[in-house]
């Protein structure tokens, strides 16, 4: 059996990813609708501070602030010509923090926001090129692994994996999809199919992130664990529930201890690596770390 590259990289580190970024950056001054990735260039100390909080909470993998770092996403803010700079800076910020804490850096690739043929105009080859451009910046900034997340279309996930294999073939690949529509992705992909397809494309770790909260994630995790090929790890990163309006603010309803209990149950069910997603914070990750390493 081929050695799992991520398992080797993780070694004796706790199997815990970090949590949410976007909503916390907004709490720290990022205007709603503004480009979070631009803060890699304009407000690097604020990005570093959040990485530092997650590392101090016990996250073994820090996620670069590059979720929307492809040209189509950056073009929404007039930044399509700054793909490499934005991604390189995001990786370098995380690298500096990770080195101080003995953590790893996951280079974050999110969806391009474009639809594939025949529903849209994007081809797999074009998508791979977009992800390759992003990855060149991330690799230059010093990532340890590639994190492909929140995918709904298998074609896009495969394009991102192909880009990673082309640009940084020696780095482990983590690929997760978001199952938020009747336990399927928006494009109709089921967890079991995702586990098989992502692994076949070259992912060392397959899994799920975001979604509708811990209860549904538990069901999704069971299907991922049952379907994953031998030697492939499973990662889950649940939202802290769904946001609910309280007064004039939206708040997430699942607290650190509840998410930690969820993480413990996932580990017992065969999930190898856990973290959190939207609505989570360093406090959630500290509780998760304590729960899965006790």
Secondary structure per residue as TSV (DSSP state, phi and psi in degrees):
chain	resnum	aa	ss	phi	psi
A	1	X	-	360.0	135.4
A	2	X	-	-67.3	135.6
A	3	X	-	-66.5	133.3
A	4	X	-	-72.6	120.9
A	5	X	H	-66.4	-34.5
A	6	X	H	-70.5	-41.3
A	7	X	H	-60.0	-39.8
A	8	X	H	-65.2	-41.8
A	9	X	H	-67.3	-39.1
A	10	X	H	-66.0	-37.1
A	11	X	T	47.9	-119.8
A	12	X	T	-95.4	12.7
A	13	X	S	-77.0	153.9
A	14	X	-	-66.2	140.3
A	15	X	S	-81.0	64.2
A	16	X	B	-132.7	122.3
A	17	X	B	-85.2	174.0
A	18	X	-	-85.6	-164.3
A	19	X	-	-123.1	-145.9
A	20	X	-	-69.7	153.0
A	21	X	-	-124.7	-51.2
A	22	X	H	-54.4	-48.7
A	23	X	H	-69.3	-32.8
A	24	X	H	-71.5	-35.8
A	25	X	H	-65.1	-36.2
A	26	X	H	-64.9	-38.8
A	27	X	H	-64.0	-23.5
A	28	X	T	-101.3	16.8
A	29	X	T	117.7	-6.6
A	30	X	-	-73.0	117.6
A	31	X	-	-62.6	140.2
A	32	X	T	-56.1	130.8
A	33	X	T	91.1	-12.6
A	34	X	S	-78.1	166.4
A	35	X	-	-83.6	111.1
A	36	X	G	-64.0	-35.5
A	37	X	G	-66.0	-26.0
A	38	X	G	-64.4	-25.1
A	39	X	H	-64.9	-19.6
A	40	X	H	-59.6	-30.1
A	41	X	H	-97.9	-35.9
A	42	X	H	-97.1	-31.0
A	43	X	-	-134.0	53.7
A	44	X	H	-61.1	-29.2
A	45	X	H	-67.6	-29.9
A	46	X	H	-73.9	-37.0
A	47	X	H	-66.2	-44.5
A	48	X	H	-61.4	-38.9
A	49	X	H	-62.4	-40.1
A	50	X	H	-70.9	-41.3
A	51	X	H	-56.3	-43.9
A	52	X	H	-62.5	-39.6
A	53	X	H	-64.6	-40.9
A	54	X	H	-67.7	-40.8
A	55	X	H	-64.4	-42.2
A	56	X	H	-65.0	-28.3
A	57	X	H	-76.6	-12.4
A	58	X	T	113.7	7.6
A	59	X	-	-68.4	131.0
A	60	X	S	-89.0	-18.7
A	61	X	E	-126.5	124.3
A	62	X	E	-101.3	132.4
A	63	X	E	-93.5	127.8
A	64	X	-	-65.3	150.3
A	65	X	S	-82.9	65.9
A	66	X	-	-138.0	22.7
A	67	X	T	-52.9	-42.5
A	68	X	T	-101.9	39.2
A	69	X	-	-91.2	9.4
A	70	X	S	-84.4	161.2
A	71	X	H	-56.8	-43.7
A	72	X	H	-62.2	-38.4
A	73	X	H	-70.8	-41.3
A	74	X	H	-70.6	-26.7
A	75	X	H	-63.6	-23.8
A	76	X	T	-64.4	-17.6
A	77	X	T	-119.3	13.6
A	78	X	T	72.2	25.1
A	79	X	-	-115.3	18.6
A	80	X	G	-62.3	-20.4
A	81	X	G	-89.5	5.7
A	82	X	G	-120.4	26.9
A	83	X	H	-57.5	-52.5
A	84	X	H	-65.5	-42.0
A	85	X	H	-64.5	-44.0
A	86	X	H	-63.8	-43.1
A	87	X	H	-74.4	-39.2
A	88	X	H	-62.0	-43.1
A	89	X	H	-64.7	-42.9
A	90	X	H	-60.1	-41.7
A	91	X	H	-69.0	-40.6
A	92	X	H	-64.9	-37.8
A	93	X	H	-62.4	-49.0
A	94	X	H	-64.9	-36.9
A	95	X	H	-60.3	-45.1
A	96	X	H	-62.8	-42.2
A	97	X	H	-69.0	-45.1
A	98	X	H	-59.8	-39.3
A	99	X	H	-64.7	-30.6
A	100	X	H	-74.2	-23.5
A	101	X	H	-111.6	-1.9
A	102	X	T	71.8	29.7
A	103	X	-	-101.7	174.1
A	104	X	E	-107.0	160.5
A	105	X	E	-116.0	123.1
A	106	X	E	-101.2	117.9
A	107	X	E	-76.1	112.9
A	108	X	E	-86.7	123.2
A	109	X	E	-117.8	116.5
A	110	X	-	-103.4	178.1
A	111	X	-	-60.7	150.1
A	112	X	-	-74.4	-20.4
A	113	X	S	86.1	-1.4
A	114	X	-	-100.6	148.6
A	115	X	-	-91.4	143.1
A	116	X	B	-83.5	156.9
A	117	X	T	-59.2	144.6
A	118	X	T	-90.4	-4.4
A	119	X	T	-70.8	-29.6
A	120	X	S	-132.3	-152.3
A	121	X	S	-114.8	-9.8
A	122	X	B	-74.9	133.8
A	123	X	-	-100.7	158.5
A	124	X	H	-56.9	-37.3
A	125	X	H	-66.0	-41.3
A	126	X	H	-65.1	-42.3
A	127	X	H	-62.6	-43.1
A	128	X	H	-59.2	-40.5
A	129	X	H	-63.2	-38.5
A	130	X	H	-63.8	-43.3
A	131	X	H	-70.7	-34.4
A	132	X	H	-62.3	-41.0
A	133	X	H	-61.9	-42.0
A	134	X	H	-64.5	-43.7
A	135	X	H	-66.4	-32.3
A	136	X	H	-60.2	-39.5
A	137	X	H	-68.2	-43.2
A	138	X	H	-63.5	-42.6
A	139	X	H	-64.5	-40.8
A	140	X	H	-62.5	-30.4
A	141	X	H	-81.3	-13.3
A	142	X	T	105.1	37.7
A	143	X	-	-74.0	157.7
A	144	X	S	-101.2	-24.7
A	145	X	E	-154.4	163.2
A	146	X	E	-103.9	127.6
A	147	X	E	-114.3	108.7
A	148	X	E	-101.1	118.3
A	149	X	E	-136.5	161.9
A	150	X	E	59.3	31.6
A	151	X	E	-79.9	147.1
A	152	X	-	-118.2	-19.9
A	153	X	-	-111.5	123.2
A	154	X	H	-61.3	-33.6
A	155	X	H	-63.0	-39.2
A	156	X	H	-71.1	-40.5
A	157	X	H	-62.3	-41.7
A	158	X	H	-65.4	-36.5
A	159	X	H	-64.0	-39.7
A	160	X	H	-67.5	-40.6
A	161	X	H	-64.2	-42.1
A	162	X	H	-61.8	-37.8
A	163	X	H	-63.3	-43.1
A	164	X	H	-63.7	-39.8
A	165	X	H	-67.9	-27.3
A	166	X	H	-82.0	-42.2
A	167	X	H	-86.9	-40.3
A	168	X	-	-140.0	68.5
A	169	X	T	-62.7	-19.2
A	170	X	T	-88.8	-10.1
A	171	X	S	-86.6	142.3
A	172	X	E	-61.8	150.0
A	173	X	E	-119.5	124.8
A	174	X	E	-111.1	128.9
A	175	X	E	-133.8	121.6
A	176	X	E	-126.3	151.5
A	177	X	E	-121.0	162.2
A	178	X	-	-107.4	114.9
A	179	X	-	-104.1	89.3
A	180	X	-	-123.2	13.1
A	181	X	B	-130.3	89.8
A	182	X	T	54.2	46.9
A	183	X	T	63.7	26.0
A	184	X	B	-131.9	164.2
A	185	X	-	-75.8	171.0
A	186	X	T	-56.9	-27.5
A	187	X	T	-95.8	9.8
A	188	X	-	89.7	12.4
A	189	X	-	-80.4	132.7
A	190	X	B	-91.0	152.9
A	191	X	H	-55.1	-44.1
A	192	X	H	-62.8	-42.7
A	193	X	H	-64.7	-38.9
A	194	X	H	-62.0	-45.2
A	195	X	H	-58.1	-44.8
A	196	X	H	-70.1	-44.9
A	197	X	H	-70.2	-42.0
A	198	X	H	-67.3	-39.9
A	199	X	H	-65.1	-42.5
A	200	X	H	-63.1	-31.0
A	201	X	H	-76.5	-16.7
A	202	X	T	126.0	8.2
A	203	X	-	-76.1	136.5
A	204	X	S	-82.5	-28.9
A	205	X	E	-131.5	132.7
A	206	X	E	-121.8	158.8
A	207	X	E	172.9	-157.5
A	208	X	E	-138.3	145.0
A	209	X	E	-141.2	167.8
A	210	X	E	65.1	-129.4
A	211	X	S	85.2	-155.8
A	212	X	S	-108.4	3.2
A	213	X	-	126.7	176.5
A	214	X	H	-58.6	-38.6
A	215	X	H	-61.5	-49.0
A	216	X	H	-69.8	-34.5
A	217	X	H	-61.7	-33.2
A	218	X	H	-62.9	-40.5
A	219	X	H	-67.8	-44.1
A	220	X	H	-60.8	-43.4
A	221	X	H	-60.8	-40.9
A	222	X	H	-58.6	-41.6
A	223	X	H	-70.0	-38.8
A	224	X	H	-63.9	-46.4
A	225	X	H	-63.2	-40.9
A	226	X	H	-67.4	-30.3
A	227	X	H	-96.5	-20.0
A	228	X	-	-62.2	139.7
A	229	X	-	-67.7	160.6
A	230	X	T	-58.6	135.0
A	231	X	T	88.5	-7.9
A	232	X	-	-95.4	134.3
A	233	X	E	-88.4	160.7
A	234	X	E	-120.0	133.0
A	235	X	E	-120.6	137.8
A	236	X	E	-130.7	140.5
A	237	X	E	-137.2	94.6
A	238	X	E	-82.1	149.1
A	239	X	-	-64.7	158.9
A	240	X	S	-84.2	59.1
A	241	X	S	79.9	-166.0
A	242	X	-	-106.4	143.5
A	243	X	-	-66.3	138.8
A	244	X	E	-125.2	144.7
A	245	X	E	-78.2	120.8
A	246	X	E	-124.4	107.4
A	247	X	T	68.3	-121.3
A	248	X	T	-102.3	7.2
A	249	X	E	-125.5	148.8
A	250	X	E	-90.8	132.1
A	251	X	E	-129.7	149.2
A	252	X	-	-91.3	142.5
A	253	X	-	-101.8	-7.9
A	254	X	-	-98.6	114.8
A	255	X	-	-81.2	175.8
A	256	X	H	-56.3	-45.3
A	257	X	H	-67.9	-38.6
A	258	X	H	-65.3	-40.8
A	259	X	H	-69.5	-31.3
A	260	X	H	-67.7	-41.7
A	261	X	H	-63.7	-38.2
A	262	X	H	-60.8	-45.3
A	263	X	H	-62.2	-40.9
A	264	X	H	-62.6	-41.4
A	265	X	H	-66.4	-34.5
A	266	X	H	-66.1	-43.1
A	267	X	H	-61.4	-40.9
A	268	X	H	-64.1	-27.7
A	269	X	T	-86.7	-1.4
A	270	X	T	109.4	1.3
A	271	X	-	-72.3	134.5
A	272	X	-	-87.6	-37.1
A	273	X	E	-135.2	137.9
A	274	X	E	-127.9	160.2
A	275	X	E	-163.2	-154.1
A	276	X	E	-148.3	172.8
A	277	X	-	-135.2	-137.8
A	278	X	T	-54.1	137.7
A	279	X	T	85.5	-7.3
A	280	X	-	-92.1	166.8
A	281	X	-	-146.4	175.5
A	282	X	H	-56.2	-30.8
A	283	X	H	-64.1	-39.4
A	284	X	H	-63.4	-44.0
A	285	X	H	-66.7	-37.3
A	286	X	H	-61.6	-41.0
A	287	X	H	-67.5	-40.5
A	288	X	H	-63.1	-44.9
A	289	X	H	-58.3	-44.7
A	290	X	H	-63.8	-37.8
A	291	X	H	-70.7	-39.5
A	292	X	H	-91.3	-7.2
A	293	X	H	-114.8	5.1
A	294	X	-	-67.9	360.0
